[in-house]
């Protein structure tokens, strides 16, 4: 299969390249291919004539998006529009990697794929706008929502908390932000299986189970040899940050699991694999 991947140097892109190495790949990343510039991204995609484009490039710094919402919209919304136009002209299907933050976290239960979207911060709004461009411009697409992405050797919640634990010797982590961690190697495998199906639609592909940020940290710190570090449970109103996250925003993988048999392992298994890979590196 001919597959183009945007953001191939990113946390997910790296694992997509590994998982899909047997296919014919076009790897798209800055500065050579800037998704915010149509003249940069559209001819590259059209010239390659891919069957599928996996669009993983994004401005994913949630607090950075709150500080600079214009750039968030430019990259996550208009950049996605450019990629969708490229797919339109190339006759390619699009996989758009979206986020749980298109929801507001007030449902009181895990979100299904077709639940009403209502983002509450600039990052969520920019990714929601990206979803709308995909839905409007294309007939053949997969919108795939994820949450709390992490991968070995990259900057993410796990690596940041471990670094802070070593630096400060104690931590305070929120208990009321709850979601579904997503491990990049497991997600890359699920996406590879998804594009083989040709079953277009909206999917939630997170690891099974859910946890709070506090529960997440308490689970992985001992695996990092940091189980002795005290962790104080706090609420989000005690932790000031530029962006307001949706607090109870668990994604339920209903469509992919029931229609296609695609399901990611439990997040605890993912964390264990994360640290095994770090040890083996």
N, C-alpha and C positions, 0 to 999 in steps of 0.2 A: 504494500500500500504506500502511496505517496502522501507523506504527512509533513505539514509545516508546523513548527512550534514557536510561538512568541515567548519571550522571556525565558529562553532556554538556559540562561546562567542563574536563574533564580532557584529558590528553595524547592519548588515543585519541578521546574524545568529540568534541573539536573537529573532527577529520577525518571522523568519522562524519556529523556535521551537514553538513559541506561536501559529502560524497559523496552523501548521501541527500536533498539539499535539494528534489528534485523529488517526494518523497513527502510524505504528511501526517504531520508529526512532533509528538510530545509530548516536550518536553525536561524532564527531571527532574534536579534538583540541589539541594544544600543551599543555604540553610537552608529553602527552600520545601518541599522533598520529601526527608525524611530516611529512608533505607532502613532504619535501625535502629528506626524507629517504625512499626509496622503501620498505625496510624491515620493516618499521614502519607502512606505510599506506596500502600497497597492501594486506597483509594477513588479516588485519582488515576488509577491504571492502569485500574481497572474502569470508571470513568466515561468514559474515552477509547475503550475497546473496541478496542485494537490487535490487529492480526494477529500482530505480532512485537514482543517486547521485547528490546532489546540491553542487557544488564546489564554496563556497563563501570565502574560505580562500585566503588571498593575502597580499602582501606588498603594501599597498595603500598610504603610505606617498610619495607623488609625488616628493617633494624636497629631501626626504631621498633616493629615488631611484636615483636621479641625483647625489647625493653625493656618493652612493654606488651601481653602476650599476651591479656589479657582484652578489650582494645579490638579487637585483631586478630580475635578470635573473634566479637565482637559485630558488627563491620562485615562481615567477609568471609564468615562462616558464617551467623549469624542474619539479617544484612541480606539475604543471598541467599535464605534461607528465606522472608523476607517478600516478596521479589520473585517467587519461585516460587509462593507462595500467591496473589499478585495475578494472575499468569498463569493459574493454575488457575481462579480465579473469573471471569476475563475471557475464557477460552477461547483464550488467546494462546500461541504458541510462544515459547520463551525461548532467547536466545543468551547463554551464560555465558562470560565471558572469564576463563580460568584461567591456569595458569602451569606452567613446567617444574619448579618447585620442589615439585610433588607427588611427584616422584621423588627418590631418594636419591643419584643420580649414580654408582652402583657397577656398573652393567650392563657397562661396557666397550665399549659400542656405542651408536649413536643410539637413542633411545626411540621405539617405535611407539605408536600411539594406545591400544592395549589392553594395554600392559605393566602389570605390577603396580605400584601406587602405594605409595610408602613415604616420606612426607615426614620431614625431619630437623630442621626449625626451625619456630617458631611461625607464620611467614607461610605456609609450605608446608602446615602442618596446618590452618590456617584456610581456605585455598583448597580443600584436599581435602575438608574438611567441607562447604564450599559445593557442590562437585561432588556429594557424596552427597545433599544436600538436593534438588538438581535431579533426580538420577536417581530418587529415592524419590517425589517429589511430582508429577512430570510425565511424560507420555508423549511429548510433542513438544518436543524440545530439541536444541540444538547446544551441546556443550561444546567450546570453542576454547582450546587452550593456546598460549601465546606465551612469549617470553623476551626480556629485555634491551630493552624497548620504548624507542624514542627518536623524537622529533619536533622539527622546527625551532622555535626560540624557547621551548622548555620546559626544565625542569630534568631532566636524565637523565645517564647515564654520560658521554656525549660532551660535553655542556656543562660538567659538573663537572671533567672532566679538562682541558679547554681552559682553564677558569678557574684551576685549580691550576697549570697550566704557565705561565700569564702571571704569576701571583702569586709562585711559588717559583723558577721558572727551571730546575727539574729535577723528575723524577718517579720513583716506584717503583711498578710495576704488576705484578699477579700473573700468572704464566704457567700455573698449573695449574687455573684456573677456566675451563672451556671450554663454550661454548653457541652459540646461534643468534640473532644480533641480529634484532630485529623493528622495521621502520620503519612508523610509524603511518599515513602516507598509503597505503602499499602494503597494509597490513592492512585499512584501511577499505574499499579497493576489493575485496579478497578477501571480506570479510564481506558486502558488498553483493551480490556474485555468489552467495555461499553461501545467503543467505536466499531468493533467487529460485528455488533448486532444490527446496526442500521436502524435501531428503534429510537427515533428522535423524541425529544421531550424534555421535561424538567426533572432533575434528580437531586437527591440529597445523598452525598457520599462522604460520610464521616465514619470514624471508628465507632463500633457499637458501645453502648453505655453512655453515661454522662457524669459530670462531676462539677464541683465548684472549683474556682481557681485555688482555693485553700486545700481542698481534697487532692487536687492534681499535684500541688507542690509537696504535700505531706507524703504522697505515694512515691514520687520520684527522687526526693532528696536522699533517702537511705540508699537507693541504688547508685547514687553519685558519691557515696561515702560521706554524706552530709546529714545523716539522720540525727546527729547530736545537736544540730543548730535549732534553737527554739523558734517556733513559728506562731506568731500571735494572730488569731482570727479577728478580722475587722470587717466593717461593712463599707460599701462603696462610697457612702457619704463621708467616710473618714479618710478616703484616699482621693485627693484632688488631682485631676488630670484635665487636659484640654477637651477631650472627647467624652461624651456620655454614652457608654455601651448599653445595649439592650441586656437587661439583667438575667432573665430566665429565657434563654434562647437556644433550646435544644432542637437539633434537626433530626427528624425521624426518617430513616431510609425505608420508605414504603414502596415506591415505584420500582426501583432497581432490584430490590430484594424479592418482591412478589412477582414482577413481570419477567425478570431476566436472571434471577438467582445470583445477583451480584451483591455481596455483603462483605464489609471489611471486618477484620478481627476486633476483639474488644480493645479499648484504649489501654488497658493495663498491659496486655500482651504487646501492644505497640511500644509502650514505654520500655519494657524489658528489652525489646529488640534494639531500640535506640541506644541503650547503654552497652549492649553487647557489641554493636557496631563501633561505638566510640572506643571501647577497650581493644578491639581488633585493629583499629586504624593505626 
